[in-house]
Amino acid sequence: MRNLIFFMHTSLDGFVAGPNGEMDWIRLDDDLFDFVATMTNKADTALYGRVTYEMMESYWPKAGVQPNATKHDKEHSAWYNKVSKVVLSKTINQAGLINTKVIGDQLTDNINKIKNLEGENILIFGSLGASYSLLSLRLIDEFWLFVNPILLGQGKPLFKGINESIKLKLAETKTFACGVIALHYAKL
């Protein structure tokens, strides 16, 4: 069975965005980008909510061929263009989408079908609303939390809608020069 792995930047006080969706506080550096590339190289499916999918689709397909494209832009664009995409949405029409499956209902059944297919990991980057839904249904197998050295005080919470505890084990940690600490947890 393939694992569904959740990737998210968070503040030390547990917010993933400011009150108005601000994410300008997230620290990134080449080491962090290279590290995430090792994770994407082990995945052949990306899962998004509608808003994140539309944002990704507007940028990544052509990011790698832009004149000012960085090494990261080229690598992630190539990965994005080849992976299967799954979008959780009740409003997107699947017609005309390339290499993309839209799931609007029966999340547990549909996600488990995808997890049972042959292949590599399934990654979910951001997509807060979709993540809340998947988390409440206990469909996320692993968590990579990138804790940024900032206290936001308010904003959009990392976790919401959990009705009962989910036991996890710390599998790995990694510290980056930019001050971010990556925490990798797996469900018990």
Secondary structure, 3 states (H helix, E strand, C coil): CCCEEEEEEEECCCEEECCCCCCCCCCCCHHHHHHHHHHHCCEEEEEEEHHHHHHHHHHHHHHCCCCCCCHHHHHHHHHHHHCEEEEECCCCCCCCCCCEEEECCCHHHHHHHHHCCCCCEEEEECCHHHHHHHHHCCCCCEEEEEEECCCCCCCEECCCCCCCCCCEEEEEEEECCCCCEEEEEEEC
